[in-house]
Amino acid sequence: MSSFEYKGKNVDQAVKKACEDLKVGQNELKYEILSYGSSGIFGFAGAKKARILVTLVEKTQELENELPEQPTELAGDTHRPADRDHVPHGDSSQEQTLHAIADNPLEMGRVVLQRFVDAITSDAKISAEGDSEQIFLKVAGGNAGPLIGKKGQTLDAMQSLVEKIVNKQQNTNHGHRIRVHVDVEGYLESRKANLEKLAMQLANKSKRISKAITLGQMNAYDRRIVHLALKGDPGVRTKSRGEGYLRKVVIFPKKNNSQRTQRINR
C-alpha cells in the first residue's frame, strides 16, 4: 500500500483531487482526515485547506482475505456520515467549554479569542488580565500581519466580536458591560503613539491656518485617543461627527482674545 497527502478547499475536493491524480474511484481509496480546513473568520484572511492522507488499496483477493471482519471505512460510503457526526460532536464540546466558563469573563474572552486566532494563524498564544470593568487580551506569536489586517480592521473585528460574546453572557448573569481590549504584538501601543503624534500635528496646523481639520473615519477607541491627546491644548477643541461605529473627528481652532481684537480693528 502507498500513502499520499492531498489538500483541498474542503474534504470532498481533496478526495476528488486524489481520485483524479491516482486515476481511481473513491471506493478504491482509504483515507484519513488530517484537517477539515477552515474558511477563515467571516471572510477575513486565514483560510486553511483540508488535508487527507490517502492509502491506495490494491484490488486482490489475498488483500480482501486479510481484511478484518469489520468492513474498512471507504470514502464513498462511510466517511461522509462519520464526518457529519464528528463536527457536531466538536461543536457540542466547545459549547460545553463556554458554558463551564460562563461566569469567568476573563477566561471566556481568552478562549473565544484563541479560537478566532487559531483559524487565522498557528502557534499564537494569548495572555489575559483585567477586572470586572475591562479585559486586556494580548496575542503573542504566530503571523501578526493577518491578525491585524489592513489598518487594523481584522484586529478591530475580532475585538468587537469577543466583546459582544463576553457581554452577551455577562448581561445575562450580571447586567453590566465589560470593555474588551485586544492587542497583537504591541500594535495598539504603536497605533496609539502614531495617532497622538498625528493629532498634535493637525492641531498645530489648525491653529496656524485658523481652520477646522477633519480626520478620517475612526472607531471609538481611536477617537478617544485623539480627544485625550488634544484635551490639554487650549488652542483647539475636538468633536466627533457622524453616526454608527465609524465616525470622523474634527479639530477646531479656538479664537483667542487677540484674534478677536484684530478682527474688530480691521
C-alpha positions, 0 to 999 in steps of 0.5 A: 500500500502507498500513502499520499497527502492531498489538500483541498478547499474542503474534504470532498475536493481533496478526495476528488483531487486524489481520485483524479491524480491516482486515476481511481474511484473513491471506493478504491481509496482509504483515507484519513482526515488530517484537517477539515480546513477552515474558511477563515473568520467571516471572510477575513484572511486565514483560510486553511485547506483540508488535508487527507492522507490517502492509502491506495488499496490494491484490488486482490483477493489475498488483500480482501482475505486479510481484511478484518471482519469489520468492513474498512471505512471507504470514502464513498460510503462511510466517511461522509456520515462519520464526518457529519457526526464528528463536527457536531460532536466538536461543536457540542464540546466547545459549547460545553467549554463556554458554558463551564466558563460562563461566569469567568469573563476573563477566561471566556474572552481568552478562549473565544479569542484563541479560537478566532486566532487559531483559524487565522494563524498557528502557534499564537498564544494569548495572555489575559488580565483585567477586572470586572470593568475591562479585559486586556487580551494580548496575542503573542506569536504566530503571523501578526500581519493577518491578525491585524489586517489592513489598518487594523480592521481584522484586529478591530473585528475580532475585538468587537466580536469577543466583546459582544460574546463576553457581554452577551453572557455577562448581561445575562448573569450580571447586567453590566458591560465589560470593555474588551481590549485586544492587542497583537504584538504591541500594535495598539501601543504603536497605533496609539503613539502614531495617532497622538503624534498625528493629532498634535500635528493637525492641531498645530496646523489648525491653529496656524491656518485658523481652520477646522481639520477633519480626520478620517473615519475612526472607531471609538477607541481611536477617537478617544485617543485623539480627544485625550491627546488634544484635551490639554491644548487650549488652542483647539477643541475636538468633536466627533461627527457622524453616526454608527461605529465609524465616525470622523473627528474634527479639530477646531481652532479656538479664537483667542482674545487677540484674534478677536481684537484684530478682527474688530480693528480691521 
